[in-house]
Amino acid sequence: MDLLQSLQHLANDNLTFFTPTSGTTGAAAATARRFAAAFAAILRHGRHLGPAMSHLAQVAPKFDLDESTPGNGYRSLMEVVQICVDRAVQRCRHVAAHRKSLFFRAGANAAEIEAVAAALGQLRALLVLEEEGEEGISYSTMHNGCFYGRCLGFQFVPSLRPFLQTLAIGLVSFGENYRNRDPGIGVAAGSLFTSGKFALDPELRGAEFERLTQNLDVHFWKSFWNLTETELLASVASLTAVQVGLCRALAVPPEPLELPLARDPSCSVTVAPPGAHLGPAPLHLRLLSYHLRQGQDSAALSALSRQDGGPWTPSPFSWRRGPPLPPSPGLLVHFHGGGFVAQTSRSHEPYLRGWARDLGTPILSVDYALAPEAPFPRALEECFYAYCWALRHCRMLGSTAERVCLAGDSAGGNLCLGVSLRAVALGVRVPQAVLAAYPVTLVQAAASPSRLLTLLDPLLPLGVLCQCLGAYAGTLGEGSRSPPPPGPPVGEGLILRGLRGGAAWLGGLLRGRPPPQNSSEDPPEDSLEDPPKFLGYPEGFRPLRTGGPPAIFGKIPPKPPRDPFMSPLLAPDSLLGGLPPIHLVVRPLPKKKHPKNSQIHPKNTEFLKKKHPEKIRDLGKKKGEKKVKFRQKIDKNTHKNSKFFPKISPKILRKYPKKKQLKTQPQIHQKNLKKISKFLSKFPKKSLQKSGI
């Protein structure tokens, strides 16, 4: 709370300074009134943030995974608020330090303070919603343009903010030219000429970003994300990615599959091909392998190859071709992300190539049908059918399928859980493990912490998230299913560079090391509870709202279809109990830095003495060695100059700069006489006479 007290003190001081006196007019008075209004708002919000943060601090530990993993949505929301308060303190301190300067930019600093005040107000509203709960989805109409202007990406590290700013400028420029319905590259080229005004005017950029995210349909986002899968960008990504021995696109015909039951292999069950919404159709897959393995060069697999997914030859690299290796004991089935409405395996191919090299096992990525043309359950049917087909034809894929794992991000993580639950329900073999990176689990318009944080997320804003969930659930109106503008599917795979930890975990599992067991916590309840009734905002406080509630939010019901395969939170205990071990990909906790000019923090000294006494001894040796070397260097220099200064104390010689020390010569050079006299003038004459100089 010290940060909030500093904010109160700085804001009050600036408010006193900028409060205009009666009768003042002109531009300076108008700017002063802007400052006064902004600092007054910061004071109001700062007084109420403390109690709300204290309440969340008591609630957050109850939702931690365990004591060693203090992380959940409540902690993330608290951290975002603290970062925003810290930003407000920095801005207030900057204004207080430079407000009397002739070079003080009053207009720009007033806009900065106004943006910070608006951000604090909206975050205060989020804390109120999270504390009391809200019925319905009225939080989706809250104003969030302040988070996409001057405060864009404040919650991220500074090195990431230029990228986010470039992304936001490109998005709003693309949206301005989108109405022309040109192909993706044409719109992108036209956006280059209109991006300058959004770079120079953050307020305009924030307002346009808010308009786009709340009013445009999913086809706009498909067209924007398509830019990453154009032939040019895809070729560049392919050149920079890891080169693999096999990358083949497959088209599997829709045929019934017979699989043995997990409990009784003598009995089998028939898996029907996908048929929801679109009817039977070939299933598109992509097979990647770092080395060519037995079965991958078979005629049966070559018959399934399709030409639109890259080279169909088993290995374009002669140095890696050689004889095929034996089948791998592991197999990884991957479901890409993209909000259920966009992307293909091609956009995720760069990091999948790295996984294929690190894991040493084949990877089968599924190109499932996308919403809104094919809503739930079409994507789940295709993913489950691909999983069953991989089990049945594992030898053809270069694997014995002794250990099969599922992996997916975002929407793909939801499909991983849905496929596992469906395998449990049908009685077929369940995968050994699931890697779900930030999966979609709450398919409901509820005021959860993660859902509230999307109000200020520059990568997946709330408006886009609601459209994606509505498209997948099939609740968007028929009017939203108009033909999209021309362009290839989407790409977002470069966001997953940080999944190497998950790849290492999968590698250990596929190589035979046992995975960590699930915790002994009770599974979720059978159904979702209704959210508590919202009691309203405090008296005198109302969050900023948009000009009007967008129509698209009214088409998303607060409760999803009650299907356990759409959301694992709806699954009964009998299905949840059969899930395999699940690996959670989380951000590593930040390491505390030691204070400057200190080797060991004082608080850690006692701990190191007890647990690691050898480190203390080694550190003492290093310090002692440095002192000995420094002493030897001084003694050496003293010996060199002793011919000229035989009676001067070594302490005096140590003060003499090393670069200016005189070399031992029979006579003193004329150039050095001035230096010597200047040096000797620093000492009293009596001390020099006693030394014989």
Legacy VTK file of the C-alpha trace (Angstrom):
# vtk DataFile Version 3.0
C-alpha trace
ASCII
DATASET POLYDATA
POINTS 693 float
0.000 0.000 0.000
3.027 2.318 0.092
2.615 2.766 -3.654
-0.961 3.959 -3.229
0.127 6.395 -0.510
2.793 7.812 -2.833
0.170 8.156 -5.556
-2.154 10.024 -3.198
0.605 12.392 -2.085
1.846 13.170 -5.622
-1.643 13.567 -7.063
-2.680 15.900 -4.236
0.461 18.010 -4.694
-0.094 18.309 -8.447
-3.784 19.061 -7.945
-2.918 21.938 -5.630
-0.437 23.311 -8.147
-2.711 23.096 -11.208
-5.979 24.205 -9.609
-6.806 27.352 -11.634
-7.591 30.554 -9.820
-10.825 32.422 -10.459
-10.834 34.642 -13.495
-8.005 32.892 -15.396
-8.616 32.324 -19.096
-6.704 31.214 -22.146
-5.018 28.024 -23.341
-2.860 27.707 -20.231
-5.934 27.846 -17.991
-7.685 25.202 -20.094
-4.670 22.893 -19.805
-4.517 23.518 -16.056
-8.176 22.510 -15.752
-7.406 19.279 -17.642
-4.588 18.543 -15.209
-6.797 19.332 -12.212
-9.634 17.092 -13.403
-7.255 14.191 -14.140
-5.438 14.424 -10.795
-8.769 14.671 -8.960
-9.896 11.452 -10.685
-6.632 9.736 -9.704
-7.224 10.767 -6.094
-10.757 9.339 -6.107
-9.751 6.035 -7.669
-6.640 5.669 -5.528
-8.635 5.929 -2.299
-10.842 2.961 -3.285
-8.212 0.712 -4.864
-6.661 -0.155 -1.507
-9.711 -1.900 0.062
-10.477 -3.763 -3.184
-6.887 -5.003 -3.473
-6.932 -6.124 0.164
-10.068 -8.159 -0.493
-8.533 -9.879 -3.530
-5.324 -10.563 -1.601
-7.383 -12.631 0.842
-9.253 -14.477 -1.914
-6.362 -15.188 -4.316
-4.496 -17.853 -2.245
-7.601 -20.063 -2.236
-7.317 -20.547 -6.003
-3.607 -21.411 -6.210
-2.708 -24.767 -7.714
-0.535 -25.492 -4.682
1.635 -23.632 -2.200
4.657 -23.659 -4.504
2.665 -22.288 -7.465
1.061 -19.001 -6.368
-0.691 -18.113 -9.595
-4.285 -17.645 -10.766
-6.530 -15.089 -12.425
-7.012 -13.093 -9.239
-3.269 -12.670 -8.787
-2.932 -11.626 -12.423
-5.633 -8.998 -11.980
-3.916 -7.685 -8.839
-0.561 -7.523 -10.622
-2.060 -5.565 -13.517
-3.571 -3.047 -11.079
-0.241 -2.663 -9.282
1.580 -2.071 -12.574
-0.976 0.577 -13.540
-0.602 2.288 -10.138
3.168 2.260 -10.561
2.776 3.837 -13.993
0.529 6.520 -12.494
3.114 7.256 -9.786
5.850 7.650 -12.413
3.725 10.034 -14.482
2.751 12.103 -11.443
6.365 12.283 -10.299
7.467 13.378 -13.778
4.881 16.165 -13.841
5.833 17.310 -10.334
9.517 17.478 -11.271
9.145 19.342 -14.599
5.958 21.390 -14.280
7.919 24.621 -13.686
10.342 24.053 -16.557
10.230 26.163 -19.697
10.437 22.978 -21.770
7.486 21.304 -20.034
5.059 19.958 -22.660
1.802 20.708 -20.933
-0.538 19.290 -23.600
1.259 15.949 -23.980
1.636 15.456 -20.237
-2.016 16.333 -19.656
-3.016 13.640 -22.178
-0.766 11.126 -20.391
-2.335 11.894 -17.003
-5.855 11.686 -18.458
-5.092 8.287 -19.990
-3.699 6.956 -16.715
-6.717 8.293 -14.793
-9.114 6.597 -17.225
-7.189 3.307 -16.953
-7.290 3.424 -13.146
-11.039 4.058 -13.242
-11.720 1.090 -15.523
-9.493 -1.185 -13.446
-11.355 -0.071 -10.345
-14.586 -1.089 -12.065
-13.093 -4.510 -12.856
-12.187 -4.995 -9.204
-15.762 -4.153 -8.216
-17.143 -6.629 -10.749
-14.785 -9.360 -9.572
-15.561 -8.711 -5.910
-19.349 -8.743 -6.179
-19.932 -10.650 -9.409
-22.104 -9.508 -12.294
-25.134 -11.100 -13.849
-25.197 -11.016 -17.634
-22.571 -9.525 -19.924
-22.894 -5.770 -19.411
-19.162 -5.603 -18.624
-18.577 -6.197 -22.341
-19.823 -2.662 -23.099
-17.237 -0.990 -20.867
-14.944 1.538 -22.501
-11.509 0.052 -23.204
-10.053 2.509 -25.710
-7.860 3.960 -22.951
-5.967 0.651 -22.849
-5.128 0.799 -26.576
-3.911 4.406 -26.743
-1.155 5.815 -24.549
-1.465 2.931 -22.075
-1.144 0.211 -24.712
0.641 -2.832 -23.302
1.512 -1.223 -19.955
1.083 -4.622 -18.256
3.803 -6.222 -20.401
7.577 -5.856 -20.319
8.907 -2.704 -22.053
10.671 -4.738 -24.757
7.296 -6.084 -25.949
5.486 -2.747 -26.149
6.936 -1.612 -29.525
5.711 -4.863 -31.082
2.245 -4.408 -29.579
2.134 -0.799 -30.738
3.084 -1.849 -34.268
0.423 -4.564 -34.174
-2.260 -2.120 -33.015
-1.317 0.449 -35.655
-1.409 -2.223 -38.345
-4.787 -3.467 -37.127
-6.542 -0.096 -37.136
-4.976 0.810 -40.496
-6.106 -2.515 -41.928
-9.607 -1.963 -40.549
-9.894 1.430 -42.215
-9.220 -0.128 -45.627
-11.188 -3.320 -44.979
-14.456 -1.858 -46.263
-13.070 -1.918 -49.808
-13.211 -5.739 -49.764
-9.874 -6.031 -51.506
-7.702 -9.129 -51.092
-5.614 -9.298 -47.945
-2.360 -8.097 -49.513
-4.128 -5.185 -51.225
-5.624 -4.007 -47.961
-2.240 -4.393 -46.256
-0.547 -2.285 -48.922
-3.162 0.441 -48.578
-2.783 0.373 -44.804
0.839 1.526 -45.073
-0.310 4.936 -46.308
-2.815 5.478 -43.476
-0.806 4.139 -40.531
1.019 7.432 -39.869
-1.906 9.233 -38.267
-2.516 6.358 -35.849
1.138 6.370 -34.841
1.060 10.109 -34.104
-2.330 10.210 -32.358
-2.648 7.539 -29.625
-6.159 8.673 -28.676
-7.379 8.180 -32.253
-5.724 4.768 -32.346
-7.427 3.699 -29.111
-10.867 4.843 -30.251
-10.519 3.092 -33.622
-9.201 -0.074 -31.974
-12.210 -0.162 -29.672
-14.604 0.349 -32.581
-13.050 -2.470 -34.585
-12.974 -4.995 -31.758
-16.601 -4.432 -30.796
-18.378 -3.969 -34.116
-16.645 -5.928 -36.892
-17.476 -9.585 -37.476
-15.225 -12.637 -37.340
-14.518 -12.438 -41.065
-12.576 -9.228 -40.514
-10.310 -11.014 -38.028
-9.883 -13.916 -40.395
-8.811 -11.520 -43.118
-6.381 -9.735 -40.792
-4.854 -12.937 -39.418
-4.606 -14.297 -42.979
-1.672 -11.987 -43.607
0.618 -14.319 -41.674
-0.244 -17.214 -43.980
0.344 -15.553 -47.300
2.816 -17.272 -49.595
5.476 -14.645 -48.951
5.384 -14.760 -45.160
4.928 -18.535 -45.110
8.017 -18.958 -47.286
10.084 -16.720 -45.016
8.918 -18.655 -41.936
9.748 -21.934 -43.642
13.285 -20.776 -44.432
13.975 -19.717 -40.836
12.386 -22.805 -39.241
14.077 -26.116 -38.507
14.471 -28.279 -41.598
12.788 -31.673 -41.178
13.046 -34.857 -43.171
9.296 -35.202 -43.720
6.520 -32.614 -43.991
3.542 -34.007 -45.829
-0.072 -32.827 -46.097
-2.617 -35.644 -46.039
-6.275 -35.987 -46.995
-7.981 -38.894 -45.184
-11.230 -40.188 -46.705
-14.286 -40.325 -44.384
-14.619 -44.040 -43.612
-15.853 -45.797 -40.443
-13.124 -47.020 -38.090
-13.102 -50.087 -35.841
-11.209 -49.674 -32.553
-10.868 -52.121 -29.660
-12.237 -51.180 -26.265
-9.676 -50.219 -23.649
-11.043 -52.552 -20.946
-11.787 -55.502 -23.241
-9.667 -55.582 -26.439
-11.729 -58.522 -27.722
-14.652 -56.155 -28.208
-14.607 -53.205 -30.595
-16.516 -50.031 -31.228
-17.241 -48.264 -34.525
-16.211 -44.624 -34.872
-18.305 -42.862 -37.503
-16.707 -40.174 -39.715
-17.580 -36.523 -39.016
-20.898 -35.443 -40.461
-22.236 -32.455 -38.474
-23.189 -29.306 -40.445
-21.036 -30.027 -43.520
-21.663 -33.747 -44.059
-18.931 -36.305 -44.777
-15.751 -34.751 -46.162
-12.039 -35.641 -46.325
-10.059 -34.807 -43.205
-6.933 -32.700 -43.731
-3.841 -33.554 -41.679
-0.142 -32.663 -41.698
2.583 -35.156 -40.788
6.009 -33.929 -39.642
9.028 -36.031 -38.734
12.645 -35.007 -38.274
13.884 -38.389 -39.543
12.296 -40.648 -42.134
10.936 -43.728 -40.365
9.593 -47.064 -41.526
6.054 -46.734 -42.863
6.379 -43.076 -43.812
7.661 -44.013 -47.284
4.864 -46.512 -47.908
2.613 -46.393 -50.942
-0.474 -46.212 -48.711
0.691 -42.941 -47.153
1.726 -41.526 -50.537
-1.804 -42.195 -51.796
-3.178 -39.919 -49.084
-0.831 -37.025 -49.891
-2.241 -33.755 -51.192
-0.342 -31.188 -53.202
-1.536 -27.986 -51.483
0.371 -28.510 -48.258
3.972 -28.394 -49.375
6.353 -31.059 -50.697
4.970 -34.587 -50.730
8.290 -36.359 -51.163
9.396 -38.225 -48.042
12.680 -36.343 -47.669
14.031 -33.523 -49.841
17.365 -33.678 -47.974
19.627 -36.422 -49.244
21.866 -36.231 -46.189
18.910 -37.163 -43.977
17.227 -39.619 -46.301
19.328 -42.729 -45.897
17.610 -45.904 -44.744
14.383 -45.359 -42.785
14.725 -45.547 -39.026
12.618 -47.953 -36.939
9.191 -46.699 -35.871
9.143 -44.343 -32.928
7.419 -45.562 -29.743
5.758 -42.177 -29.306
3.247 -40.162 -31.337
2.097 -36.575 -30.805
-1.313 -35.464 -32.122
-1.574 -31.655 -32.332
-4.635 -29.391 -32.559
-3.852 -25.786 -33.511
-5.363 -22.692 -31.892
-7.143 -19.756 -33.452
-10.346 -19.168 -31.520
-12.187 -21.986 -33.355
-12.557 -19.634 -36.343
-9.117 -19.323 -37.926
-5.655 -20.775 -38.577
-4.346 -24.013 -39.987
-1.457 -26.297 -39.138
0.662 -24.326 -41.593
0.822 -21.296 -39.294
1.994 -23.501 -36.414
4.479 -25.413 -38.511
7.611 -23.393 -37.483
7.536 -24.461 -33.833
6.178 -27.940 -34.674
9.343 -28.507 -36.706
11.380 -27.700 -33.605
9.268 -30.099 -31.569
9.823 -32.851 -34.130
13.581 -32.396 -33.781
13.582 -32.151 -29.965
11.126 -34.978 -29.325
12.396 -37.342 -32.013
8.848 -38.529 -32.670
6.317 -38.006 -35.503
3.798 -35.181 -35.118
0.343 -35.291 -36.682
-1.378 -31.890 -36.820
-5.106 -31.666 -37.599
-6.703 -29.020 -39.850
-10.215 -29.149 -38.432
-13.247 -27.296 -39.829
-13.653 -23.726 -38.605
-16.617 -21.748 -37.297
-18.941 -19.992 -37.992
-19.409 -22.073 -41.158
-18.935 -25.254 -39.095
-19.819 -24.634 -35.400
-19.746 -27.145 -32.564
-19.495 -30.154 -32.697
-17.891 -30.364 -36.153
-14.346 -29.468 -35.018
-14.510 -31.905 -32.102
-15.781 -34.698 -34.369
-12.914 -34.197 -36.810
-10.284 -34.057 -34.060
-11.616 -37.202 -32.394
-11.763 -38.995 -35.726
-8.167 -37.944 -36.493
-7.059 -39.278 -33.086
-8.762 -42.621 -33.711
-7.367 -42.785 -37.256
-3.857 -42.189 -35.901
-4.273 -45.064 -33.427
-5.474 -47.356 -36.198
-2.773 -46.389 -38.747
0.127 -45.593 -36.429
2.565 -47.819 -38.369
1.898 -45.781 -41.485
2.811 -42.638 -39.532
6.152 -44.089 -38.395
5.161 -44.935 -34.810
4.188 -47.936 -32.728
1.869 -45.709 -30.643
3.054 -47.120 -27.347
2.755 -43.598 -25.927
0.330 -41.136 -27.536
0.014 -37.543 -26.361
-2.279 -34.682 -27.331
-1.096 -31.057 -27.533
-2.900 -27.830 -28.361
-3.030 -24.125 -27.592
-6.050 -21.922 -26.954
-8.920 -23.505 -28.890
-6.680 -26.498 -29.559
-6.319 -27.007 -25.802
-10.103 -27.167 -25.483
-10.232 -29.744 -28.271
-7.545 -31.806 -26.525
-9.698 -31.997 -23.407
-12.827 -32.692 -25.475
-11.147 -35.542 -27.387
-9.905 -37.084 -24.125
-13.367 -36.868 -22.541
-14.960 -38.387 -25.615
-12.443 -41.261 -25.583
-13.358 -41.927 -21.944
-17.071 -41.851 -22.749
-16.713 -44.165 -25.761
-14.406 -46.582 -23.996
-11.493 -46.426 -26.431
-7.870 -45.896 -25.521
-7.194 -42.622 -23.712
-4.001 -40.664 -24.536
-1.144 -40.960 -22.068
-1.016 -37.207 -21.453
-2.391 -33.849 -22.596
-0.450 -30.611 -23.096
-3.004 -27.772 -22.973
-1.524 -24.277 -23.355
-3.929 -21.544 -22.129
-6.954 -23.682 -23.117
-10.533 -22.453 -23.430
-12.425 -24.024 -20.533
-15.096 -21.455 -19.627
-17.322 -21.150 -22.709
-19.636 -18.738 -20.915
-20.131 -14.970 -20.683
-19.128 -14.721 -17.013
-17.103 -12.099 -15.163
-14.135 -14.356 -14.417
-10.700 -12.778 -13.853
-9.319 -13.975 -17.175
-12.430 -12.772 -19.007
-12.188 -9.346 -17.384
-8.510 -9.033 -18.300
-9.424 -9.369 -21.985
-10.804 -5.824 -21.736
-7.187 -4.626 -21.919
-5.623 -7.459 -23.919
-4.124 -6.175 -27.206
-3.765 -9.682 -28.693
-7.234 -11.105 -27.919
-9.646 -8.297 -26.965
-12.970 -9.031 -25.341
-14.977 -8.237 -28.465
-13.009 -10.753 -30.531
-13.248 -13.385 -27.803
-17.028 -13.035 -27.570
-17.367 -13.352 -31.332
-15.198 -16.468 -31.418
-17.133 -18.142 -28.590
-20.439 -17.212 -30.160
-19.338 -18.560 -33.549
-18.172 -21.861 -32.045
-21.342 -22.266 -29.960
-23.474 -21.519 -33.036
-25.257 -18.563 -31.438
-24.216 -15.872 -33.916
-26.991 -14.723 -36.233
-27.323 -16.019 -39.748
-26.367 -12.591 -40.998
-22.880 -13.036 -39.585
-22.232 -16.021 -41.856
-21.753 -13.975 -44.979
-18.983 -15.091 -47.326
-15.648 -13.795 -46.049
-13.302 -11.697 -48.166
-10.821 -13.720 -50.220
-7.678 -14.802 -48.464
-6.007 -17.914 -47.020
-6.597 -19.120 -43.452
-5.094 -17.487 -40.412
-1.882 -17.781 -38.418
-0.887 -17.119 -34.839
1.673 -19.826 -34.238
4.606 -17.499 -33.515
3.061 -16.629 -30.131
3.960 -20.108 -28.834
7.735 -19.740 -28.756
7.673 -20.111 -24.988
6.346 -23.693 -25.042
9.767 -25.345 -24.976
9.118 -26.346 -21.389
6.007 -28.192 -22.485
7.936 -29.807 -25.331
10.570 -31.041 -22.859
7.827 -32.520 -20.669
6.289 -34.251 -23.687
9.714 -35.500 -24.730
10.246 -37.143 -21.347
6.826 -38.758 -21.538
7.242 -40.001 -25.100
10.637 -41.455 -24.194
9.111 -43.507 -21.415
9.604 -41.431 -18.263
6.458 -41.479 -16.112
4.508 -38.201 -16.070
3.585 -36.431 -12.837
0.374 -37.647 -11.326
-2.730 -35.534 -11.017
-3.316 -33.782 -7.714
-5.659 -35.316 -5.209
-8.061 -32.416 -5.387
-11.710 -33.123 -6.034
-12.844 -32.667 -9.657
-15.069 -29.727 -10.542
-18.744 -29.863 -9.833
-21.199 -31.384 -12.263
-22.523 -28.064 -13.506
-21.679 -24.413 -13.468
-23.220 -22.327 -10.723
-25.166 -19.244 -11.629
-23.149 -16.071 -11.048
-24.162 -14.025 -7.999
-26.419 -11.081 -8.547
-24.553 -7.849 -9.169
-25.235 -5.336 -6.404
-24.156 -2.298 -8.383
-21.237 0.102 -8.320
-20.435 2.296 -5.308
-22.346 5.518 -4.990
-20.929 8.292 -7.130
-18.855 5.958 -9.337
-19.703 4.720 -12.808
-17.246 3.174 -15.285
-16.818 4.632 -18.736
-19.081 3.056 -21.350
-19.007 2.884 -25.117
-21.365 4.954 -27.225
-23.910 2.130 -27.219
-24.012 -1.616 -26.556
-22.900 -3.422 -29.730
-25.514 -5.744 -31.154
-23.072 -8.621 -31.376
-22.883 -9.047 -27.601
-26.613 -9.576 -27.370
-26.330 -12.766 -29.436
-24.083 -14.541 -26.939
-26.051 -16.274 -24.183
-24.709 -16.103 -20.626
-24.833 -19.922 -20.492
-23.376 -22.188 -23.205
-25.099 -25.315 -24.528
-24.937 -27.875 -21.745
-22.564 -30.251 -23.515
-19.656 -31.604 -21.431
-17.503 -31.982 -24.545
-17.684 -28.238 -25.218
-16.524 -27.198 -21.754
-14.773 -29.536 -19.281
-16.413 -27.561 -16.460
-19.714 -29.189 -17.479
-18.320 -32.750 -17.460
-19.452 -35.131 -14.678
-17.020 -36.662 -12.221
-17.117 -39.998 -14.025
-15.612 -38.439 -17.161
-13.179 -36.141 -15.378
-11.814 -39.063 -13.373
-10.696 -40.778 -16.581
-8.638 -37.869 -17.914
-4.925 -38.498 -18.424
-2.203 -36.446 -16.717
-2.459 -32.830 -17.872
0.544 -30.517 -18.063
-0.194 -26.872 -17.277
1.972 -24.333 -19.122
2.389 -21.329 -16.824
4.665 -18.322 -16.735
7.735 -18.846 -14.529
7.751 -16.770 -11.374
10.027 -13.713 -11.597
13.308 -14.000 -9.750
14.098 -11.377 -7.146
17.189 -9.382 -7.988
19.885 -8.780 -5.401
20.605 -5.171 -4.487
23.404 -3.454 -6.342
26.926 -3.455 -4.856
26.080 -6.556 -2.828
26.982 -10.165 -3.413
24.468 -11.678 -0.979
21.254 -10.184 0.318
21.375 -9.761 4.112
18.167 -11.786 4.481
19.739 -14.759 2.696
23.032 -14.804 4.621
21.774 -16.997 7.465
20.053 -19.366 5.022
23.224 -19.808 2.956
25.330 -20.334 6.062
23.094 -23.234 7.104
22.260 -24.789 3.719
25.296 -23.897 1.577
28.292 -22.975 3.770
30.682 -23.798 0.939
29.319 -20.886 -1.108
30.121 -18.464 1.710
33.666 -19.830 1.946
34.173 -19.634 -1.823
32.892 -16.085 -1.863
35.287 -15.143 0.941
38.174 -16.708 -0.955
37.357 -14.707 -4.073
37.233 -11.477 -2.093
40.530 -12.340 -0.388
42.209 -13.186 -3.686
41.170 -9.822 -5.122
42.642 -8.009 -2.116
45.934 -9.945 -2.361
46.290 -9.213 -6.088
45.556 -5.531 -5.532
48.173 -5.391 -2.748
50.788 -7.086 -4.919
50.153 -4.589 -7.715
50.627 -1.664 -5.330
53.818 -3.124 -3.899
55.182 -3.666 -7.391
54.524 -0.064 -8.393
56.047 1.124 -5.111
59.223 -0.823 -5.823
59.542 0.694 -9.312
59.360 4.267 -8.058
61.419 3.791 -4.884
64.567 5.062 -6.647
63.048 8.519 -7.062
60.963 8.599 -3.897
62.943 6.519 -1.409
61.481 8.124 1.689
57.851 8.729 0.636
55.342 6.511 2.376
53.740 3.709 0.266
50.327 5.185 1.161
51.218 8.316 -0.798
52.329 6.261 -3.778
49.038 4.365 -3.830
47.167 7.648 -4.347
49.240 8.436 -7.417
47.399 7.339 -10.612
48.830 4.228 -12.188
48.906 5.663 -15.720
50.949 8.672 -14.525
53.595 6.690 -12.634
57.160 7.505 -13.680
59.348 4.910 -15.244
62.686 4.067 -13.662
65.221 6.105 -15.657
68.618 7.628 -14.619
67.290 11.167 -15.047
63.896 12.766 -14.858
62.562 13.949 -18.199
61.748 17.614 -18.631
58.081 16.812 -19.402
57.685 15.069 -16.069
59.021 17.882 -13.897
55.709 19.743 -13.953
53.797 16.594 -13.055
56.138 15.838 -10.175
55.999 19.363 -8.828
52.225 19.424 -9.121
51.993 16.114 -7.296
54.365 17.214 -4.499
52.505 20.489 -4.034
49.617 18.543 -2.519
51.709 17.718 0.566
52.907 20.104 3.326
56.471 21.337 2.981
57.417 20.150 6.461
56.492 16.549 5.689
58.548 16.706 2.480
61.560 18.187 4.283
61.442 15.428 6.881
61.380 12.882 4.044
64.505 14.416 2.518
62.847 15.813 -0.625
LINES 1 694
693 0 1 2 3 4 5 6 7 8 9 10 11 12 13 14 15 16 17 18 19 20 21 22 23 24 25 26 27 28 29 30 31 32 33 34 35 36 37 38 39 40 41 42 43 44 45 46 47 48 49 50 51 52 53 54 55 56 57 58 59 60 61 62 63 64 65 66 67 68 69 70 71 72 73 74 75 76 77 78 79 80 81 82 83 84 85 86 87 88 89 90 91 92 93 94 95 96 97 98 99 100 101 102 103 104 105 106 107 108 109 110 111 112 113 114 115 116 117 118 119 120 121 122 123 124 125 126 127 128 129 130 131 132 133 134 135 136 137 138 139 140 141 142 143 144 145 146 147 148 149 150 151 152 153 154 155 156 157 158 159 160 161 162 163 164 165 166 167 168 169 170 171 172 173 174 175 176 177 178 179 180 181 182 183 184 185 186 187 188 189 190 191 192 193 194 195 196 197 198 199 200 201 202 203 204 205 206 207 208 209 210 211 212 213 214 215 216 217 218 219 220 221 222 223 224 225 226 227 228 229 230 231 232 233 234 235 236 237 238 239 240 241 242 243 244 245 246 247 248 249 250 251 252 253 254 255 256 257 258 259 260 261 262 263 264 265 266 267 268 269 270 271 272 273 274 275 276 277 278 279 280 281 282 283 284 285 286 287 288 289 290 291 292 293 294 295 296 297 298 299 300 301 302 303 304 305 306 307 308 309 310 311 312 313 314 315 316 317 318 319 320 321 322 323 324 325 326 327 328 329 330 331 332 333 334 335 336 337 338 339 340 341 342 343 344 345 346 347 348 349 350 351 352 353 354 355 356 357 358 359 360 361 362 363 364 365 366 367 368 369 370 371 372 373 374 375 376 377 378 379 380 381 382 383 384 385 386 387 388 389 390 391 392 393 394 395 396 397 398 399 400 401 402 403 404 405 406 407 408 409 410 411 412 413 414 415 416 417 418 419 420 421 422 423 424 425 426 427 428 429 430 431 432 433 434 435 436 437 438 439 440 441 442 443 444 445 446 447 448 449 450 451 452 453 454 455 456 457 458 459 460 461 462 463 464 465 466 467 468 469 470 471 472 473 474 475 476 477 478 479 480 481 482 483 484 485 486 487 488 489 490 491 492 493 494 495 496 497 498 499 500 501 502 503 504 505 506 507 508 509 510 511 512 513 514 515 516 517 518 519 520 521 522 523 524 525 526 527 528 529 530 531 532 533 534 535 536 537 538 539 540 541 542 543 544 545 546 547 548 549 550 551 552 553 554 555 556 557 558 559 560 561 562 563 564 565 566 567 568 569 570 571 572 573 574 575 576 577 578 579 580 581 582 583 584 585 586 587 588 589 590 591 592 593 594 595 596 597 598 599 600 601 602 603 604 605 606 607 608 609 610 611 612 613 614 615 616 617 618 619 620 621 622 623 624 625 626 627 628 629 630 631 632 633 634 635 636 637 638 639 640 641 642 643 644 645 646 647 648 649 650 651 652 653 654 655 656 657 658 659 660 661 662 663 664 665 666 667 668 669 670 671 672 673 674 675 676 677 678 679 680 681 682 683 684 685 686 687 688 689 690 691 692
